[in-house]
Amino acid sequence: MLDDVIKTGCAQLKNAQLDEKKSPNQLNKKVPYLANLNEDPMLSYVILHYFNTDEITIGSRNSTICLYGLNILERHATIRSIDSYRYELIAAEPGSKIKVNGYNLNGSTQLRHKDRILFGANHVYVYLNPSNEKDASPDLPSIITWEFAQKEIAKAKGYSLGNNLTIEQEEIQEKILSLLPLLSEVNAISEELNKYRTFEIVLMPISAWEGTAIKGSRVMIKMRNLLNQNIWYWDDAKFINRSFIIKEHYQQFLDGEEEILYIAKDDDPFWEPVEDILLGTANAFLQSLAYSLDFADEICIVDYKGLEQGRLSINLCPCSPSGKVVNDEQFVEQPEQLFNKPYSFKITMRFIEINDERHNKGLRIRYKVFNELEFTETNIICRNTVCANVKQTRIITIPSVDEDWLRFFQDGCIIFQIFAVQEESKPNTGLFKMTTRVMNKEKDNNKTYSSFI
């Protein structure tokens, strides 16, 4: 794979140098051109493709500009002159992967000075038109960099963290920018090898993933099986390790070793055994317990995006060590009145209801209280239904309330994690009539193929 990248880069540089030799005076003519952008600033603006004709073709074969690699079609794009100063970019095929200023190109667009263009999975260019520099947006930097283009793609995908970032947010942004090109490459290989897998970056709240009240987010990769909609979450280290194996397999495929398409699933880097998926969390705040008051409510179950996935009915109430509910006369006006006294309370999960019937294979709920090391967990519930009675009760007894417990009552919460059971179900055979590329295209077009599932 690395050899191919080096060969491809050398071939593009040679072609660009040949273009320059054909028109030695073109800089004086202020001819528009494409300049490459690279993660290494020293390698940016090295490959220059000047517009010497009214129509420039871009593709992997018999083109004015030849590009090679993942998601580059034989006829990929056309750049056509509108008049002496303006050009338009046209997708040559419906399946051409092109992004302009971070967004997918559908059809055609007029190019403006300093437009950023991504061809295929990893060919990033900036369009420069010295004769029409005033056409550029005034908000753009004086020099367009690879990092600027990647941030733009990240923003278009919904990964923008804004300005004035904290140190943690800067680290997250840096990690996202480093993963995006690799993610694009792995998705392209999945399409080439027809693996029916798609990958995307998600920002997972640490509190949701760990089940404890910890601030911050974690960058994770969500892998989806397009055939049965099963989902897995990988950390970035696991994804990077898998990507190395995926690229090795793809190189073997390019070398003519087609048996790589039929390896055992245990040897396939795209395969993963099914596991229960984190559907969302329900956070129960405990201020009422600080005043020895009962609390009962239906709490929303929200996923990592903050979208509601269902609701969980719970009850928190002060009680005796044996579980007998205390009456309202035990109410305290100030939480400090509980200090250095024994205290017991009862946690009851009454029922759960989820919104998406695709998760009716079963649910399980788990939670930890305060500084517990082990989770309290339910058995599998909600089989073949979207709602069920939980009826699980647990008594927590505190020998002596200290400042940490008071702080937990006043500011903390119990995070109920809801996991959905996934199964290795066989998809409808009609889905196999569609390729990974077609499925991804229909998903991008907001179409659905659920009728095949």
C-alpha beads as a LAMMPS data file, in Angstrom:
LAMMPS data file: protein, C-alpha beads

453 atoms
452 bonds

1 atom types
1 bond types

-500.0 500.0 xlo xhi
-500.0 500.0 ylo yhi
-500.0 500.0 zlo zhi

Masses

1 110.0

Atoms # bond

1 1 1 0.000 0.000 0.000
2 1 1 2.786 2.387 0.907
3 1 1 4.609 1.538 -2.331
4 1 1 1.446 2.343 -4.286
5 1 1 1.063 5.682 -2.519
6 1 1 4.685 6.569 -3.311
7 1 1 4.310 5.480 -6.941
8 1 1 1.062 7.398 -7.276
9 1 1 2.597 10.551 -5.812
10 1 1 5.630 10.255 -8.090
11 1 1 3.414 9.720 -11.135
12 1 1 1.289 12.773 -10.295
13 1 1 4.393 14.890 -9.722
14 1 1 5.871 13.747 -13.030
15 1 1 2.629 14.520 -14.890
16 1 1 2.427 17.945 -13.245
17 1 1 6.038 18.671 -14.186
18 1 1 5.306 17.655 -17.769
19 1 1 2.359 20.061 -17.778
20 1 1 4.650 22.878 -16.667
21 1 1 7.199 22.077 -19.373
22 1 1 4.510 22.260 -22.036
23 1 1 3.612 25.818 -21.024
24 1 1 6.666 27.572 -19.579
25 1 1 5.042 31.011 -19.662
26 1 1 1.753 30.073 -18.082
27 1 1 2.549 31.766 -14.769
28 1 1 2.703 35.068 -16.665
29 1 1 -0.635 34.309 -18.249
30 1 1 -2.204 33.811 -14.838
31 1 1 -3.718 30.492 -15.841
32 1 1 -6.036 28.854 -13.246
33 1 1 -4.709 25.649 -11.737
34 1 1 -5.143 22.992 -9.071
35 1 1 -2.509 22.694 -6.316
36 1 1 -2.255 19.655 -4.075
37 1 1 -2.612 19.819 -0.301
38 1 1 -0.731 17.416 1.942
39 1 1 -0.631 16.687 5.660
40 1 1 3.066 17.547 5.464
41 1 1 3.193 21.291 4.633
42 1 1 6.474 20.740 2.746
43 1 1 4.600 18.524 0.269
44 1 1 1.707 20.932 -0.323
45 1 1 1.626 23.113 -3.475
46 1 1 4.122 20.717 -5.084
47 1 1 1.799 19.115 -7.652
48 1 1 0.308 21.795 -9.916
49 1 1 -2.180 21.080 -12.710
50 1 1 -2.631 24.096 -15.002
51 1 1 -5.756 24.584 -17.101
52 1 1 -4.318 24.648 -20.624
53 1 1 -7.566 23.796 -22.430
54 1 1 -11.230 24.687 -22.185
55 1 1 -12.005 21.200 -20.852
56 1 1 -9.919 19.244 -18.365
57 1 1 -10.837 15.631 -17.618
58 1 1 -9.946 13.935 -14.352
59 1 1 -9.891 10.178 -13.843
60 1 1 -7.806 7.048 -13.535
61 1 1 -7.316 6.507 -17.298
62 1 1 -6.990 8.574 -20.474
63 1 1 -7.537 11.873 -18.642
64 1 1 -5.934 15.303 -18.671
65 1 1 -5.242 14.848 -14.959
66 1 1 -4.693 11.229 -13.958
67 1 1 -5.391 10.347 -10.330
68 1 1 -5.054 6.892 -8.845
69 1 1 -6.286 5.249 -5.702
70 1 1 -9.469 4.496 -3.812
71 1 1 -12.803 5.781 -5.134
72 1 1 -11.240 7.295 -8.270
73 1 1 -13.292 6.314 -11.322
74 1 1 -11.979 5.954 -14.847
75 1 1 -14.028 9.040 -15.725
76 1 1 -14.292 10.920 -12.441
77 1 1 -14.749 14.647 -13.104
78 1 1 -14.611 17.345 -15.767
79 1 1 -13.549 20.961 -15.383
80 1 1 -15.026 23.097 -18.167
81 1 1 -14.480 26.711 -19.102
82 1 1 -17.489 29.003 -18.774
83 1 1 -15.657 32.060 -20.071
84 1 1 -12.155 33.529 -19.911
85 1 1 -12.176 33.790 -16.119
86 1 1 -14.599 31.153 -14.860
87 1 1 -14.626 27.357 -14.734
88 1 1 -17.127 24.815 -13.516
89 1 1 -16.523 21.404 -11.929
90 1 1 -18.770 18.580 -13.102
91 1 1 -19.082 15.050 -11.715
92 1 1 -18.427 12.776 -14.710
93 1 1 -20.390 9.854 -13.252
94 1 1 -23.241 9.636 -10.708
95 1 1 -20.946 7.636 -8.428
96 1 1 -18.039 10.094 -8.513
97 1 1 -16.853 10.899 -4.979
98 1 1 -16.135 14.646 -4.936
99 1 1 -16.330 17.146 -2.111
100 1 1 -16.154 20.904 -2.633
101 1 1 -15.477 22.991 0.468
102 1 1 -16.360 20.012 2.650
103 1 1 -19.660 19.057 1.003
104 1 1 -20.528 16.370 -1.530
105 1 1 -20.780 17.591 -5.104
106 1 1 -24.079 16.739 -6.738
107 1 1 -23.988 17.569 -10.441
108 1 1 -21.832 20.636 -10.997
109 1 1 -20.635 23.845 -9.370
110 1 1 -18.840 26.997 -10.491
111 1 1 -15.345 27.107 -9.042
112 1 1 -14.176 30.100 -7.052
113 1 1 -10.639 31.128 -6.172
114 1 1 -9.376 29.061 -3.189
115 1 1 -12.101 26.412 -3.412
116 1 1 -11.048 23.175 -1.690
117 1 1 -11.701 19.955 -3.618
118 1 1 -11.461 16.324 -2.495
119 1 1 -11.385 13.725 -5.277
120 1 1 -12.028 10.141 -4.176
121 1 1 -10.796 9.156 -0.730
122 1 1 -7.641 11.221 -0.308
123 1 1 -6.740 13.542 -3.215
124 1 1 -7.072 17.060 -1.757
125 1 1 -6.573 20.111 -3.986
126 1 1 -7.143 23.835 -3.869
127 1 1 -8.375 25.687 -6.970
128 1 1 -6.451 28.888 -7.626
129 1 1 -7.394 31.475 -10.218
130 1 1 -4.854 34.354 -10.218
131 1 1 -6.997 36.290 -12.707
132 1 1 -10.021 36.291 -10.440
133 1 1 -8.683 36.390 -6.875
134 1 1 -11.383 38.821 -5.766
135 1 1 -13.893 36.007 -6.242
136 1 1 -12.606 34.251 -3.083
137 1 1 -14.497 34.572 0.171
138 1 1 -12.940 37.269 2.393
139 1 1 -13.165 34.920 5.380
140 1 1 -10.635 32.490 3.928
141 1 1 -7.016 32.425 5.128
142 1 1 -4.320 33.822 2.851
143 1 1 -2.918 30.324 2.309
144 1 1 -5.169 27.269 2.218
145 1 1 -3.667 24.322 4.100
146 1 1 -4.440 20.618 4.335
147 1 1 -5.473 21.130 7.954
148 1 1 -7.942 23.852 6.964
149 1 1 -9.486 21.549 4.326
150 1 1 -9.774 18.679 6.812
151 1 1 -11.396 20.906 9.438
152 1 1 -13.891 21.973 6.791
153 1 1 -14.745 18.342 5.998
154 1 1 -15.061 17.609 9.708
155 1 1 -17.402 20.584 10.156
156 1 1 -19.579 19.420 7.255
157 1 1 -19.839 16.017 8.942
158 1 1 -20.915 17.660 12.192
159 1 1 -17.595 17.385 14.053
160 1 1 -16.921 21.103 14.469
161 1 1 -15.919 22.118 18.004
162 1 1 -15.872 25.863 17.318
163 1 1 -13.251 28.389 18.360
164 1 1 -11.512 29.148 21.673
165 1 1 -11.127 25.451 22.406
166 1 1 -10.034 23.979 25.707
167 1 1 -6.981 21.731 25.793
168 1 1 -9.247 18.677 25.839
169 1 1 -11.251 19.953 22.849
170 1 1 -8.056 20.660 20.923
171 1 1 -6.929 17.084 21.550
172 1 1 -10.289 15.766 20.352
173 1 1 -10.159 17.932 17.235
174 1 1 -6.622 16.821 16.459
175 1 1 -7.637 13.180 16.834
176 1 1 -10.659 13.639 14.551
177 1 1 -8.553 15.344 11.884
178 1 1 -6.009 12.524 11.999
179 1 1 -8.718 9.839 11.762
180 1 1 -10.841 11.354 8.966
181 1 1 -8.500 10.492 6.035
182 1 1 -8.019 6.963 7.388
183 1 1 -11.773 6.609 7.868
184 1 1 -12.374 7.696 4.277
185 1 1 -9.831 5.169 3.057
186 1 1 -11.294 2.262 5.050
187 1 1 -14.831 3.106 3.878
188 1 1 -13.557 3.161 0.293
189 1 1 -11.925 -0.269 0.729
190 1 1 -15.173 -1.595 2.192
191 1 1 -16.921 -0.478 -0.992
192 1 1 -14.200 -1.891 -3.266
193 1 1 -14.279 -5.290 -1.532
194 1 1 -18.073 -5.131 -1.009
195 1 1 -17.877 -5.825 2.720
196 1 1 -21.249 -4.265 3.647
197 1 1 -19.627 -2.236 6.420
198 1 1 -19.543 1.489 6.981
199 1 1 -17.528 3.454 9.535
200 1 1 -18.065 6.857 11.100
201 1 1 -16.581 8.919 13.918
202 1 1 -18.728 9.542 16.986
203 1 1 -18.115 11.642 20.076
204 1 1 -19.185 9.450 22.978
205 1 1 -19.742 11.124 26.371
206 1 1 -17.389 9.411 28.811
207 1 1 -20.132 9.382 31.440
208 1 1 -22.416 7.399 29.112
209 1 1 -19.709 4.936 28.099
210 1 1 -18.247 4.381 31.577
211 1 1 -21.508 4.649 33.506
212 1 1 -20.039 7.146 35.958
213 1 1 -20.266 10.939 36.153
214 1 1 -17.065 11.882 34.319
215 1 1 -16.910 15.019 32.194
216 1 1 -15.654 15.020 28.620
217 1 1 -16.060 13.004 25.431
218 1 1 -14.213 10.141 23.814
219 1 1 -13.559 9.801 20.081
220 1 1 -14.854 6.423 18.917
221 1 1 -15.531 4.686 15.626
222 1 1 -18.979 3.272 14.940
223 1 1 -19.015 0.316 12.562
224 1 1 -22.368 -0.637 11.063
225 1 1 -23.336 -3.838 9.265
226 1 1 -25.418 -2.603 6.332
227 1 1 -27.140 -5.975 5.946
228 1 1 -28.671 -6.341 9.412
229 1 1 -27.927 -2.904 10.974
230 1 1 -25.844 -4.321 13.835
231 1 1 -23.484 -1.761 15.379
232 1 1 -20.125 -1.867 17.138
233 1 1 -18.148 0.883 18.856
234 1 1 -14.349 0.770 18.621
235 1 1 -11.824 3.000 20.289
236 1 1 -9.407 4.784 17.971
237 1 1 -6.502 2.424 18.756
238 1 1 -8.524 -0.631 17.726
239 1 1 -9.682 1.071 14.548
240 1 1 -6.142 2.075 13.586
241 1 1 -4.884 -1.470 14.154
242 1 1 -7.723 -2.905 12.066
243 1 1 -7.098 -0.371 9.327
244 1 1 -3.527 -1.641 8.886
245 1 1 -4.846 -5.184 8.366
246 1 1 -7.608 -3.929 6.062
247 1 1 -5.081 -2.110 3.871
248 1 1 -2.843 -5.192 3.780
249 1 1 -5.784 -7.299 2.584
250 1 1 -6.671 -4.701 -0.031
251 1 1 -3.094 -4.677 -1.310
252 1 1 -3.269 -8.461 -1.685
253 1 1 -6.486 -8.011 -3.667
254 1 1 -4.783 -5.466 -5.944
255 1 1 -1.939 -7.940 -6.431
256 1 1 -4.424 -10.439 -7.858
257 1 1 -4.940 -12.585 -4.780
258 1 1 -8.730 -12.792 -5.108
259 1 1 -8.933 -15.554 -2.488
260 1 1 -8.649 -12.740 0.069
261 1 1 -12.344 -12.096 -0.683
262 1 1 -13.298 -15.535 0.633
263 1 1 -11.316 -15.830 3.860
264 1 1 -12.857 -17.186 7.066
265 1 1 -14.738 -14.582 9.074
266 1 1 -12.346 -14.965 12.016
267 1 1 -9.551 -13.757 9.721
268 1 1 -11.600 -10.931 8.205
269 1 1 -10.723 -7.516 9.737
270 1 1 -14.212 -6.298 8.831
271 1 1 -15.848 -9.013 10.953
272 1 1 -16.618 -8.704 14.642
273 1 1 -18.693 -11.026 16.871
274 1 1 -22.030 -9.560 17.905
275 1 1 -22.233 -7.756 21.219
276 1 1 -24.868 -5.817 23.095
277 1 1 -24.915 -2.189 22.003
278 1 1 -25.211 0.837 24.281
279 1 1 -28.618 2.249 23.351
280 1 1 -28.495 5.210 25.709
281 1 1 -28.496 6.369 29.322
282 1 1 -31.040 7.683 31.799
283 1 1 -29.665 9.968 34.522
284 1 1 -31.438 10.095 37.869
285 1 1 -30.468 13.091 40.013
286 1 1 -30.568 12.673 43.774
287 1 1 -31.313 16.073 45.310
288 1 1 -34.551 14.748 46.839
289 1 1 -32.590 12.192 48.873
290 1 1 -30.573 15.035 50.416
291 1 1 -33.843 16.188 52.028
292 1 1 -35.151 12.664 52.793
293 1 1 -37.843 13.024 50.138
294 1 1 -39.274 10.471 47.743
295 1 1 -38.627 10.833 43.982
296 1 1 -40.546 9.054 41.210
297 1 1 -40.429 9.884 37.524
298 1 1 -40.108 8.630 33.960
299 1 1 -36.622 9.578 32.789
300 1 1 -35.729 9.985 29.127
301 1 1 -33.219 7.534 27.687
302 1 1 -30.904 9.537 25.432
303 1 1 -28.151 8.339 23.103
304 1 1 -24.713 9.881 22.534
305 1 1 -26.271 12.457 20.200
306 1 1 -28.765 13.549 22.840
307 1 1 -31.678 11.963 20.937
308 1 1 -34.471 10.333 22.915
309 1 1 -34.562 6.541 22.605
310 1 1 -37.188 5.735 25.220
311 1 1 -37.966 6.203 28.895
312 1 1 -37.239 4.462 32.168
313 1 1 -39.550 4.702 35.175
314 1 1 -37.687 4.793 38.493
315 1 1 -38.369 5.522 42.132
316 1 1 -35.851 6.733 44.739
317 1 1 -37.058 6.858 48.315
318 1 1 -35.550 6.978 51.818
319 1 1 -36.194 3.783 53.741
320 1 1 -35.157 1.736 56.747
321 1 1 -32.308 -0.788 56.387
322 1 1 -34.966 -3.467 55.929
323 1 1 -36.592 -1.528 53.091
324 1 1 -39.590 -0.056 54.907
325 1 1 -40.439 3.329 53.393
326 1 1 -40.158 6.190 55.867
327 1 1 -42.939 8.754 56.149
328 1 1 -42.764 12.433 55.224
329 1 1 -42.037 13.383 58.827
330 1 1 -38.434 12.332 58.220
331 1 1 -38.021 15.361 55.928
332 1 1 -34.938 17.500 56.720
333 1 1 -34.683 21.208 55.951
334 1 1 -30.915 21.142 55.397
335 1 1 -28.877 18.267 53.935
336 1 1 -26.252 18.830 56.648
337 1 1 -28.765 17.366 59.136
338 1 1 -27.927 13.937 57.659
339 1 1 -24.235 14.330 58.456
340 1 1 -22.690 11.514 60.572
341 1 1 -25.998 9.631 60.701
342 1 1 -26.942 6.262 59.174
343 1 1 -29.064 6.525 56.058
344 1 1 -30.755 4.062 53.735
345 1 1 -32.582 4.528 50.454
346 1 1 -34.234 2.285 47.942
347 1 1 -33.754 2.248 44.155
348 1 1 -36.645 0.772 42.184
349 1 1 -36.781 0.389 38.421
350 1 1 -40.442 -0.068 37.535
351 1 1 -40.757 -0.283 33.754
352 1 1 -38.965 0.605 30.539
353 1 1 -40.178 1.529 27.066
354 1 1 -38.060 2.104 23.955
355 1 1 -38.976 3.876 20.727
356 1 1 -37.314 1.724 18.059
357 1 1 -38.841 -1.710 17.585
358 1 1 -35.625 -2.913 15.949
359 1 1 -34.267 -3.250 19.488
360 1 1 -36.934 -5.739 20.579
361 1 1 -34.472 -8.657 20.824
362 1 1 -33.915 -7.778 24.467
363 1 1 -32.577 -5.112 26.802
364 1 1 -30.481 -5.082 29.939
365 1 1 -29.926 -2.230 32.379
366 1 1 -26.966 -1.619 34.651
367 1 1 -25.855 1.104 37.040
368 1 1 -23.388 1.945 39.822
369 1 1 -24.008 4.035 42.921
370 1 1 -21.431 6.553 44.142
371 1 1 -17.970 4.945 44.178
372 1 1 -18.977 1.314 43.590
373 1 1 -16.595 -0.744 41.468
374 1 1 -19.142 -3.290 40.219
375 1 1 -22.347 -2.706 38.269
376 1 1 -25.765 -3.809 39.419
377 1 1 -27.373 -5.378 36.346
378 1 1 -30.763 -6.742 35.324
379 1 1 -31.439 -9.924 33.439
380 1 1 -32.462 -9.692 29.781
381 1 1 -35.873 -8.035 29.518
382 1 1 -38.101 -6.755 26.693
383 1 1 -37.767 -9.802 24.465
384 1 1 -40.012 -9.452 21.402
385 1 1 -41.521 -6.258 22.766
386 1 1 -40.612 -2.602 23.201
387 1 1 -41.840 -2.219 26.785
388 1 1 -41.703 -4.312 29.916
389 1 1 -41.966 -4.194 33.688
390 1 1 -38.551 -4.271 35.340
391 1 1 -39.564 -4.501 38.994
392 1 1 -36.026 -4.543 40.367
393 1 1 -35.394 -3.047 43.782
394 1 1 -32.148 -2.497 45.663
395 1 1 -31.512 -1.046 49.116
396 1 1 -28.421 1.105 49.727
397 1 1 -27.361 1.443 53.365
398 1 1 -24.837 4.078 54.472
399 1 1 -23.437 3.500 57.973
400 1 1 -22.579 7.178 58.378
401 1 1 -23.214 9.984 55.905
402 1 1 -20.032 11.952 55.252
403 1 1 -19.260 14.979 53.089
404 1 1 -18.690 12.840 49.994
405 1 1 -22.141 11.281 50.273
406 1 1 -23.749 14.675 50.844
407 1 1 -21.976 16.023 47.767
408 1 1 -23.161 12.978 45.794
409 1 1 -26.770 13.572 46.857
410 1 1 -26.660 17.258 45.996
411 1 1 -24.624 17.257 42.782
412 1 1 -24.347 13.673 41.550
413 1 1 -26.594 11.267 39.731
414 1 1 -27.078 7.577 39.052
415 1 1 -26.467 6.767 35.390
416 1 1 -28.607 3.897 34.136
417 1 1 -27.018 2.370 31.038
418 1 1 -29.440 0.634 28.669
419 1 1 -27.974 -1.993 26.358
420 1 1 -29.812 -3.556 23.407
421 1 1 -29.219 -7.183 22.520
422 1 1 -27.935 -7.788 18.983
423 1 1 -28.069 -11.076 17.111
424 1 1 -26.218 -12.468 14.107
425 1 1 -29.431 -12.532 12.086
426 1 1 -29.451 -13.469 8.429
427 1 1 -30.473 -10.580 6.195
428 1 1 -33.078 -10.791 3.483
429 1 1 -31.491 -12.208 0.329
430 1 1 -32.813 -9.175 -1.565
431 1 1 -30.164 -7.037 0.106
432 1 1 -27.394 -8.969 -1.625
433 1 1 -28.649 -7.556 -4.926
434 1 1 -27.281 -4.222 -3.731
435 1 1 -23.581 -3.491 -3.362
436 1 1 -21.979 -1.653 -0.476
437 1 1 -21.450 1.325 -2.778
438 1 1 -25.129 1.436 -3.769
439 1 1 -26.257 1.167 -0.149
440 1 1 -23.984 4.010 0.888
441 1 1 -25.185 6.117 -2.019
442 1 1 -28.832 5.580 -1.121
443 1 1 -28.058 6.409 2.507
444 1 1 -26.371 9.648 1.403
445 1 1 -29.441 10.480 -0.668
446 1 1 -31.653 9.950 2.411
447 1 1 -33.272 6.956 0.800
448 1 1 -34.095 3.777 2.639
449 1 1 -33.716 0.119 1.865
450 1 1 -35.496 -1.076 5.025
451 1 1 -38.080 -2.852 2.893
452 1 1 -35.415 -5.413 2.056
453 1 1 -34.575 -6.105 5.727

Bonds

1 1 1 2
2 1 2 3
3 1 3 4
4 1 4 5
5 1 5 6
6 1 6 7
7 1 7 8
8 1 8 9
9 1 9 10
10 1 10 11
11 1 11 12
12 1 12 13
13 1 13 14
14 1 14 15
15 1 15 16
16 1 16 17
17 1 17 18
18 1 18 19
19 1 19 20
20 1 20 21
21 1 21 22
22 1 22 23
23 1 23 24
24 1 24 25
25 1 25 26
26 1 26 27
27 1 27 28
28 1 28 29
29 1 29 30
30 1 30 31
31 1 31 32
32 1 32 33
33 1 33 34
34 1 34 35
35 1 35 36
36 1 36 37
37 1 37 38
38 1 38 39
39 1 39 40
40 1 40 41
41 1 41 42
42 1 42 43
43 1 43 44
44 1 44 45
45 1 45 46
46 1 46 47
47 1 47 48
48 1 48 49
49 1 49 50
50 1 50 51
51 1 51 52
52 1 52 53
53 1 53 54
54 1 54 55
55 1 55 56
56 1 56 57
57 1 57 58
58 1 58 59
59 1 59 60
60 1 60 61
61 1 61 62
62 1 62 63
63 1 63 64
64 1 64 65
65 1 65 66
66 1 66 67
67 1 67 68
68 1 68 69
69 1 69 70
70 1 70 71
71 1 71 72
72 1 72 73
73 1 73 74
74 1 74 75
75 1 75 76
76 1 76 77
77 1 77 78
78 1 78 79
79 1 79 80
80 1 80 81
81 1 81 82
82 1 82 83
83 1 83 84
84 1 84 85
85 1 85 86
86 1 86 87
87 1 87 88
88 1 88 89
89 1 89 90
90 1 90 91
91 1 91 92
92 1 92 93
93 1 93 94
94 1 94 95
95 1 95 96
96 1 96 97
97 1 97 98
98 1 98 99
99 1 99 100
100 1 100 101
101 1 101 102
102 1 102 103
103 1 103 104
104 1 104 105
105 1 105 106
106 1 106 107
107 1 107 108
108 1 108 109
109 1 109 110
110 1 110 111
111 1 111 112
112 1 112 113
113 1 113 114
114 1 114 115
115 1 115 116
116 1 116 117
117 1 117 118
118 1 118 119
119 1 119 120
120 1 120 121
121 1 121 122
122 1 122 123
123 1 123 124
124 1 124 125
125 1 125 126
126 1 126 127
127 1 127 128
128 1 128 129
129 1 129 130
130 1 130 131
131 1 131 132
132 1 132 133
133 1 133 134
134 1 134 135
135 1 135 136
136 1 136 137
137 1 137 138
138 1 138 139
139 1 139 140
140 1 140 141
141 1 141 142
142 1 142 143
143 1 143 144
144 1 144 145
145 1 145 146
146 1 146 147
147 1 147 148
148 1 148 149
149 1 149 150
150 1 150 151
151 1 151 152
152 1 152 153
153 1 153 154
154 1 154 155
155 1 155 156
156 1 156 157
157 1 157 158
158 1 158 159
159 1 159 160
160 1 160 161
161 1 161 162
162 1 162 163
163 1 163 164
164 1 164 165
165 1 165 166
166 1 166 167
167 1 167 168
168 1 168 169
169 1 169 170
170 1 170 171
171 1 171 172
172 1 172 173
173 1 173 174
174 1 174 175
175 1 175 176
176 1 176 177
177 1 177 178
178 1 178 179
179 1 179 180
180 1 180 181
181 1 181 182
182 1 182 183
183 1 183 184
184 1 184 185
185 1 185 186
186 1 186 187
187 1 187 188
188 1 188 189
189 1 189 190
190 1 190 191
191 1 191 192
192 1 192 193
193 1 193 194
194 1 194 195
195 1 195 196
196 1 196 197
197 1 197 198
198 1 198 199
199 1 199 200
200 1 200 201
201 1 201 202
202 1 202 203
203 1 203 204
204 1 204 205
205 1 205 206
206 1 206 207
207 1 207 208
208 1 208 209
209 1 209 210
210 1 210 211
211 1 211 212
212 1 212 213
213 1 213 214
214 1 214 215
215 1 215 216
216 1 216 217
217 1 217 218
218 1 218 219
219 1 219 220
220 1 220 221
221 1 221 222
222 1 222 223
223 1 223 224
224 1 224 225
225 1 225 226
226 1 226 227
227 1 227 228
228 1 228 229
229 1 229 230
230 1 230 231
231 1 231 232
232 1 232 233
233 1 233 234
234 1 234 235
235 1 235 236
236 1 236 237
237 1 237 238
238 1 238 239
239 1 239 240
240 1 240 241
241 1 241 242
242 1 242 243
243 1 243 244
244 1 244 245
245 1 245 246
246 1 246 247
247 1 247 248
248 1 248 249
249 1 249 250
250 1 250 251
251 1 251 252
252 1 252 253
253 1 253 254
254 1 254 255
255 1 255 256
256 1 256 257
257 1 257 258
258 1 258 259
259 1 259 260
260 1 260 261
261 1 261 262
262 1 262 263
263 1 263 264
264 1 264 265
265 1 265 266
266 1 266 267
267 1 267 268
268 1 268 269
269 1 269 270
270 1 270 271
271 1 271 272
272 1 272 273
273 1 273 274
274 1 274 275
275 1 275 276
276 1 276 277
277 1 277 278
278 1 278 279
279 1 279 280
280 1 280 281
281 1 281 282
282 1 282 283
283 1 283 284
284 1 284 285
285 1 285 286
286 1 286 287
287 1 287 288
288 1 288 289
289 1 289 290
290 1 290 291
291 1 291 292
292 1 292 293
293 1 293 294
294 1 294 295
295 1 295 296
296 1 296 297
297 1 297 298
298 1 298 299
299 1 299 300
300 1 300 301
301 1 301 302
302 1 302 303
303 1 303 304
304 1 304 305
305 1 305 306
306 1 306 307
307 1 307 308
308 1 308 309
309 1 309 310
310 1 310 311
311 1 311 312
312 1 312 313
313 1 313 314
314 1 314 315
315 1 315 316
316 1 316 317
317 1 317 318
318 1 318 319
319 1 319 320
320 1 320 321
321 1 321 322
322 1 322 323
323 1 323 324
324 1 324 325
325 1 325 326
326 1 326 327
327 1 327 328
328 1 328 329
329 1 329 330
330 1 330 331
331 1 331 332
332 1 332 333
333 1 333 334
334 1 334 335
335 1 335 336
336 1 336 337
337 1 337 338
338 1 338 339
339 1 339 340
340 1 340 341
341 1 341 342
342 1 342 343
343 1 343 344
344 1 344 345
345 1 345 346
346 1 346 347
347 1 347 348
348 1 348 349
349 1 349 350
350 1 350 351
351 1 351 352
352 1 352 353
353 1 353 354
354 1 354 355
355 1 355 356
356 1 356 357
357 1 357 358
358 1 358 359
359 1 359 360
360 1 360 361
361 1 361 362
362 1 362 363
363 1 363 364
364 1 364 365
365 1 365 366
366 1 366 367
367 1 367 368
368 1 368 369
369 1 369 370
370 1 370 371
371 1 371 372
372 1 372 373
373 1 373 374
374 1 374 375
375 1 375 376
376 1 376 377
377 1 377 378
378 1 378 379
379 1 379 380
380 1 380 381
381 1 381 382
382 1 382 383
383 1 383 384
384 1 384 385
385 1 385 386
386 1 386 387
387 1 387 388
388 1 388 389
389 1 389 390
390 1 390 391
391 1 391 392
392 1 392 393
393 1 393 394
394 1 394 395
395 1 395 396
396 1 396 397
397 1 397 398
398 1 398 399
399 1 399 400
400 1 400 401
401 1 401 402
402 1 402 403
403 1 403 404
404 1 404 405
405 1 405 406
406 1 406 407
407 1 407 408
408 1 408 409
409 1 409 410
410 1 410 411
411 1 411 412
412 1 412 413
413 1 413 414
414 1 414 415
415 1 415 416
416 1 416 417
417 1 417 418
418 1 418 419
419 1 419 420
420 1 420 421
421 1 421 422
422 1 422 423
423 1 423 424
424 1 424 425
425 1 425 426
426 1 426 427
427 1 427 428
428 1 428 429
429 1 429 430
430 1 430 431
431 1 431 432
432 1 432 433
433 1 433 434
434 1 434 435
435 1 435 436
436 1 436 437
437 1 437 438
438 1 438 439
439 1 439 440
440 1 440 441
441 1 441 442
442 1 442 443
443 1 443 444
444 1 444 445
445 1 445 446
446 1 446 447
447 1 447 448
448 1 448 449
449 1 449 450
450 1 450 451
451 1 451 452
452 1 452 453
